[in-house]
Structures are given as structure tokens and as C-alpha cells.
């Protein structure tokens, strides 16, 4: 697996946005990344550890779990799938 051009993960800082907004941003971001790219999503939403694995299962991306690289903020790793299943742009938790 590879990250960005510099070799590290691509970081999406979700700040204090809710998971619904984060999933829409993550959906857009992963569409532009090469398969195998690792994304670190920084998320304060307490639903993130539940919603992210479910979204990855739905789309086919690999949920890598919590990562410590961004402590003390919570961050989660995702590996971009080669052929992810499409979701709706405005409802990324539904198949497109």
C-alpha cells in the first residue's frame, strides 16, 4: 500500500464535522486516489468508530482501524479499494 506522493498517508482532517459530512468528503477524496492509498481521517465525531467500518464494508474500502499518528486527536485508517462499490454523492451510505 502506498500513501501520498511523499510516501505517507493522505490526511483528511474532519475537525468537528459530523460523520455524515465526513463520509461525503471521504467519498469524494477516495474517488481521486490510487488503489491502495492509505487515508487517515481525523474525526471528533463519536460515531466515527462505528460509521467508518460500516461505510468501508459498504464500499469495499479497507478499514484499518484507529491510528496513533495524530494523537491526541482520534484518527482512523482507510485503504482505498481498487474497485469500490459506488454510493450516492449526497448519501454516501446508500449504493449509487
Phi and psi in degrees as a GROMACS rama.xvg file:
@    title "Ramachandran Plot"
@    xaxis  label "Phi"
@    yaxis  label "Psi"
@TYPE xy
-124.895  162.766  UNK-2
-107.825  -138.109  UNK-3
-73.8725  -176.989  UNK-4
-58.1138  -29.258  UNK-5
-80.9121  -0.46833  UNK-6
95.2567  -15.0818  UNK-7
-93.3839  178.14  UNK-8
-71.056  156.985  UNK-9
-83.0875  130.205  UNK-10
-106.921  128.487  UNK-11
-113.848  109.097  UNK-12
-89.7621  105.844  UNK-13
-82.082  -5.51297  UNK-14
52.7302  -131.812  UNK-15
-103.995  18.6884  UNK-16
-68.6696  149.86  UNK-17
-70.9025  159.167  UNK-18
-59.5125  -34.3034  UNK-19
-57.9658  -47.0699  UNK-20
-66.4924  -39.9248  UNK-21
-62.9799  -41.1647  UNK-22
-64.8471  -36.5193  UNK-23
-65.7873  -41.8247  UNK-24
-67.1492  -42.0305  UNK-25
-63.6688  -39.7961  UNK-26
-59.9626  -46.4923  UNK-27
-63.2677  -45.4784  UNK-28
-62.491  -48.4237  UNK-29
-65.3686  -25.4965  UNK-30
-67.0708  -20.4533  UNK-31
-101.658  0.534328  UNK-32
-106.962  152.374  UNK-33
-71.3404  148.218  UNK-34
-55.1543  140.498  UNK-35
90.4317  -13.2873  UNK-36
-62.0583  136.534  UNK-37
-96.1638  132.352  UNK-38
-114.081  133.344  UNK-39
-104.831  116.316  UNK-40
-100.517  115.979  UNK-41
-88.9724  123.002  UNK-42
-143.901  129.748  UNK-43
-90.7548  -16.2829  UNK-44
-62.7713  125.014  UNK-45
-64.6848  -14.6607  UNK-46
-82.4649  -11.5641  UNK-47
-54.9719  -44.3012  UNK-48
-66.24  -13.0111  UNK-49
-98.1802  -47.0024  UNK-50
-69.7416  -39.1663  UNK-51
-64.7025  -47.5788  UNK-52
-61.9765  -36.6946  UNK-53
-65.587  -42.2026  UNK-54
-65.5171  -41.3856  UNK-55
-62.5089  -41.2111  UNK-56
-61.9988  -41.0406  UNK-57
-64.9967  -41.4086  UNK-58
-93.6165  -21.7478  UNK-59
98.2204  -4.86988  UNK-60
-69.3277  156.695  UNK-61
-94.3299  121.688  UNK-62
-82.35  121.814  UNK-63
-98.4099  -6.76959  UNK-64
90.5434  -174.665  UNK-65
-65.0775  145.676  UNK-66
-124.73  145.63  UNK-67
-92.7349  -3.06894  UNK-68
-60.44  -19.3092  UNK-69
-118.509  19.1143  UNK-70
-57.2059  142.927  UNK-71
-88.2881  3.76102  UNK-72
-80.8757  147.61  UNK-73
-75.2619  134.686  UNK-74
-141.305  151.185  UNK-75
-133.767  139.949  UNK-76
-95.9153  142.145  UNK-77
-139.128  134.888  UNK-78
-106.092  129.255  UNK-79
-70.3773  131.003  UNK-80
-77.5801  153.585  UNK-81
-69.6695  -39.1933  UNK-82
-135.445  74.6406  UNK-83
-68.49  152.277  UNK-84
-77.7722  135.216  UNK-85
-70.2369  145.026  UNK-86
-126.416  163.238  UNK-87
-68.5565  138.245  UNK-88
-60.7079  -39.0049  UNK-89
-93.6517  -7.32003  UNK-90
-141.694  75.6477  UNK-91
-68.2894  0.46099  UNK-92
-98.8371  6.62976  UNK-93
-121.249  141.393  UNK-94
-61.7523  142.806  UNK-95
